[in-house]
């Protein structure tokens, strides 16, 4: 598997992560278009999630397990929330 991330999905099974986590702040890399289900399930410490302008789709259960979230920055590019 390539070390490059899949720009269409975040945290796809077996794929490298498409985000960085620093002190509870999750930043999704620019170029990601779809946030797949269960993307952030392993980041239960996430307090803030920042999505780039490239994100168009938030899938159902994208933030499942993120019980500490205080804010999500949704860009105007988001067209669908499942």
mmCIF file of the C-alpha atoms, coordinates in Angstrom:
data_MODEL
# 
_entry.id   MODEL 
# 
loop_
_atom_site.group_PDB 
_atom_site.id 
_atom_site.type_symbol 
_atom_site.label_atom_id 
_atom_site.label_alt_id 
_atom_site.label_comp_id 
_atom_site.label_asym_id 
_atom_site.label_entity_id 
_atom_site.label_seq_id 
_atom_site.pdbx_PDB_ins_code 
_atom_site.Cartn_x 
_atom_site.Cartn_y 
_atom_site.Cartn_z 
_atom_site.occupancy 
_atom_site.B_iso_or_equiv 
_atom_site.pdbx_formal_charge 
_atom_site.auth_seq_id 
_atom_site.auth_comp_id 
_atom_site.auth_asym_id 
_atom_site.auth_atom_id 
_atom_site.pdbx_PDB_model_num 
ATOM 1  C CA . UNK A 1 1  ? 0.000   0.000  0.000  1.00 0.00 ? 1  UNK A CA 1 
ATOM 2  C CA . UNK A 1 2  ? 1.237   3.472  -0.865 1.00 0.00 ? 2  UNK A CA 1 
ATOM 3  C CA . UNK A 1 3  ? 2.221   5.927  1.840  1.00 0.00 ? 3  UNK A CA 1 
ATOM 4  C CA . UNK A 1 4  ? 0.030   8.543  0.165  1.00 0.00 ? 4  UNK A CA 1 
ATOM 5  C CA . UNK A 1 5  ? -3.394  9.017  1.661  1.00 0.00 ? 5  UNK A CA 1 
ATOM 6  C CA . UNK A 1 6  ? -6.655  8.464  -0.195 1.00 0.00 ? 6  UNK A CA 1 
ATOM 7  C CA . UNK A 1 7  ? -8.024  11.958 -0.866 1.00 0.00 ? 7  UNK A CA 1 
ATOM 8  C CA . UNK A 1 8  ? -11.598 10.720 -1.257 1.00 0.00 ? 8  UNK A CA 1 
ATOM 9  C CA . UNK A 1 9  ? -11.994 9.258  2.234  1.00 0.00 ? 9  UNK A CA 1 
ATOM 10 C CA . UNK A 1 10 ? -10.559 9.681  5.688  1.00 0.00 ? 10 UNK A CA 1 
ATOM 11 C CA . UNK A 1 11 ? -9.405  6.689  7.736  1.00 0.00 ? 11 UNK A CA 1 
ATOM 12 C CA . UNK A 1 12 ? -10.561 4.123  5.201  1.00 0.00 ? 12 UNK A CA 1 
ATOM 13 C CA . UNK A 1 13 ? -9.910  0.601  6.511  1.00 0.00 ? 13 UNK A CA 1 
ATOM 14 C CA . UNK A 1 14 ? -6.192  -0.123 6.229  1.00 0.00 ? 14 UNK A CA 1 
ATOM 15 C CA . UNK A 1 15 ? -5.371  3.301  4.765  1.00 0.00 ? 15 UNK A CA 1 
ATOM 16 C CA . UNK A 1 16 ? -3.102  5.897  6.330  1.00 0.00 ? 16 UNK A CA 1 
ATOM 17 C CA . UNK A 1 17 ? -4.855  8.625  8.329  1.00 0.00 ? 17 UNK A CA 1 
ATOM 18 C CA . UNK A 1 18 ? -5.827  11.817 6.463  1.00 0.00 ? 18 UNK A CA 1 
ATOM 19 C CA . UNK A 1 19 ? -5.692  14.059 9.485  1.00 0.00 ? 19 UNK A CA 1 
ATOM 20 C CA . UNK A 1 20 ? -3.407  15.227 12.236 1.00 0.00 ? 20 UNK A CA 1 
ATOM 21 C CA . UNK A 1 21 ? -4.203  15.377 15.940 1.00 0.00 ? 21 UNK A CA 1 
ATOM 22 C CA . UNK A 1 22 ? -2.588  17.886 18.292 1.00 0.00 ? 22 UNK A CA 1 
ATOM 23 C CA . UNK A 1 23 ? -3.841  18.542 21.825 1.00 0.00 ? 23 UNK A CA 1 
ATOM 24 C CA . UNK A 1 24 ? -7.421  17.477 21.064 1.00 0.00 ? 24 UNK A CA 1 
ATOM 25 C CA . UNK A 1 25 ? -7.536  19.427 17.795 1.00 0.00 ? 25 UNK A CA 1 
ATOM 26 C CA . UNK A 1 26 ? -8.116  17.319 14.666 1.00 0.00 ? 26 UNK A CA 1 
ATOM 27 C CA . UNK A 1 27 ? -7.260  18.890 11.309 1.00 0.00 ? 27 UNK A CA 1 
ATOM 28 C CA . UNK A 1 28 ? -8.270  17.016 8.169  1.00 0.00 ? 28 UNK A CA 1 
ATOM 29 C CA . UNK A 1 29 ? -5.802  17.434 5.310  1.00 0.00 ? 29 UNK A CA 1 
ATOM 30 C CA . UNK A 1 30 ? -6.746  19.598 2.348  1.00 0.00 ? 30 UNK A CA 1 
ATOM 31 C CA . UNK A 1 31 ? -7.902  17.587 -0.674 1.00 0.00 ? 31 UNK A CA 1 
ATOM 32 C CA . UNK A 1 32 ? -10.153 15.206 1.273  1.00 0.00 ? 32 UNK A CA 1 
ATOM 33 C CA . UNK A 1 33 ? -13.640 15.244 -0.284 1.00 0.00 ? 33 UNK A CA 1 
ATOM 34 C CA . UNK A 1 34 ? -15.608 12.699 1.752  1.00 0.00 ? 34 UNK A CA 1 
ATOM 35 C CA . UNK A 1 35 ? -15.524 11.965 5.466  1.00 0.00 ? 35 UNK A CA 1 
ATOM 36 C CA . UNK A 1 36 ? -16.319 8.246  5.684  1.00 0.00 ? 36 UNK A CA 1 
ATOM 37 C CA . UNK A 1 37 ? -18.285 6.515  8.472  1.00 0.00 ? 37 UNK A CA 1 
ATOM 38 C CA . UNK A 1 38 ? -16.329 5.883  11.699 1.00 0.00 ? 38 UNK A CA 1 
ATOM 39 C CA . UNK A 1 39 ? -13.436 8.123  10.551 1.00 0.00 ? 39 UNK A CA 1 
ATOM 40 C CA . UNK A 1 40 ? -12.627 9.456  13.966 1.00 0.00 ? 40 UNK A CA 1 
ATOM 41 C CA . UNK A 1 41 ? -13.751 6.534  16.143 1.00 0.00 ? 41 UNK A CA 1 
ATOM 42 C CA . UNK A 1 42 ? -10.270 6.055  17.601 1.00 0.00 ? 42 UNK A CA 1 
ATOM 43 C CA . UNK A 1 43 ? -9.915  9.708  18.611 1.00 0.00 ? 43 UNK A CA 1 
ATOM 44 C CA . UNK A 1 44 ? -12.080 9.901  21.701 1.00 0.00 ? 44 UNK A CA 1 
ATOM 45 C CA . UNK A 1 45 ? -10.044 12.895 22.933 1.00 0.00 ? 45 UNK A CA 1 
ATOM 46 C CA . UNK A 1 46 ? -11.030 15.101 19.976 1.00 0.00 ? 46 UNK A CA 1 
ATOM 47 C CA . UNK A 1 47 ? -12.458 18.410 21.175 1.00 0.00 ? 47 UNK A CA 1 
ATOM 48 C CA . UNK A 1 48 ? -12.263 20.370 17.929 1.00 0.00 ? 48 UNK A CA 1 
ATOM 49 C CA . UNK A 1 49 ? -12.470 19.117 14.343 1.00 0.00 ? 49 UNK A CA 1 
ATOM 50 C CA . UNK A 1 50 ? -11.439 21.355 11.472 1.00 0.00 ? 50 UNK A CA 1 
ATOM 51 C CA . UNK A 1 51 ? -12.471 20.363 7.959  1.00 0.00 ? 51 UNK A CA 1 
ATOM 52 C CA . UNK A 1 52 ? -10.825 21.904 4.865  1.00 0.00 ? 52 UNK A CA 1 
ATOM 53 C CA . UNK A 1 53 ? -12.751 23.631 2.066  1.00 0.00 ? 53 UNK A CA 1 
ATOM 54 C CA . UNK A 1 54 ? -12.327 20.496 -0.070 1.00 0.00 ? 54 UNK A CA 1 
ATOM 55 C CA . UNK A 1 55 ? -14.799 18.455 2.053  1.00 0.00 ? 55 UNK A CA 1 
ATOM 56 C CA . UNK A 1 56 ? -18.169 17.995 0.330  1.00 0.00 ? 56 UNK A CA 1 
ATOM 57 C CA . UNK A 1 57 ? -19.715 14.974 2.084  1.00 0.00 ? 57 UNK A CA 1 
ATOM 58 C CA . UNK A 1 58 ? -20.002 13.995 5.759  1.00 0.00 ? 58 UNK A CA 1 
ATOM 59 C CA . UNK A 1 59 ? -21.122 10.379 5.897  1.00 0.00 ? 59 UNK A CA 1 
ATOM 60 C CA . UNK A 1 60 ? -23.432 8.901  8.498  1.00 0.00 ? 60 UNK A CA 1 
ATOM 61 C CA . UNK A 1 61 ? -21.544 8.112  11.740 1.00 0.00 ? 61 UNK A CA 1 
ATOM 62 C CA . UNK A 1 62 ? -18.465 10.107 10.677 1.00 0.00 ? 62 UNK A CA 1 
ATOM 63 C CA . UNK A 1 63 ? -17.969 11.300 14.256 1.00 0.00 ? 63 UNK A CA 1 
ATOM 64 C CA . UNK A 1 64 ? -19.080 8.126  16.040 1.00 0.00 ? 64 UNK A CA 1 
ATOM 65 C CA . UNK A 1 65 ? -17.266 7.701  19.339 1.00 0.00 ? 65 UNK A CA 1 
ATOM 66 C CA . UNK A 1 66 ? -16.111 11.310 19.568 1.00 0.00 ? 66 UNK A CA 1 
ATOM 67 C CA . UNK A 1 67 ? -17.748 12.078 22.888 1.00 0.00 ? 67 UNK A CA 1 
ATOM 68 C CA . UNK A 1 68 ? -15.533 15.044 23.757 1.00 0.00 ? 68 UNK A CA 1 
ATOM 69 C CA . UNK A 1 69 ? -16.272 17.213 20.685 1.00 0.00 ? 69 UNK A CA 1 
ATOM 70 C CA . UNK A 1 70 ? -16.961 20.838 21.520 1.00 0.00 ? 70 UNK A CA 1 
ATOM 71 C CA . UNK A 1 71 ? -16.839 22.240 17.969 1.00 0.00 ? 71 UNK A CA 1 
ATOM 72 C CA . UNK A 1 72 ? -16.681 21.219 14.317 1.00 0.00 ? 72 UNK A CA 1 
ATOM 73 C CA . UNK A 1 73 ? -15.703 23.790 11.710 1.00 0.00 ? 73 UNK A CA 1 
ATOM 74 C CA . UNK A 1 74 ? -17.891 23.046 8.666  1.00 0.00 ? 74 UNK A CA 1 
ATOM 75 C CA . UNK A 1 75 ? -16.732 24.714 5.461  1.00 0.00 ? 75 UNK A CA 1 
ATOM 76 C CA . UNK A 1 76 ? -19.277 26.120 2.976  1.00 0.00 ? 76 UNK A CA 1 
ATOM 77 C CA . UNK A 1 77 ? -18.218 23.367 0.538  1.00 0.00 ? 77 UNK A CA 1 
ATOM 78 C CA . UNK A 1 78 ? -20.201 20.711 2.499  1.00 0.00 ? 78 UNK A CA 1 
ATOM 79 C CA . UNK A 1 79 ? -23.117 19.651 0.275  1.00 0.00 ? 79 UNK A CA 1 
ATOM 80 C CA . UNK A 1 80 ? -24.321 16.511 2.022  1.00 0.00 ? 80 UNK A CA 1 
ATOM 81 C CA . UNK A 1 81 ? -24.542 15.368 5.626  1.00 0.00 ? 81 UNK A CA 1 
ATOM 82 C CA . UNK A 1 82 ? -25.564 11.723 5.937  1.00 0.00 ? 82 UNK A CA 1 
# 
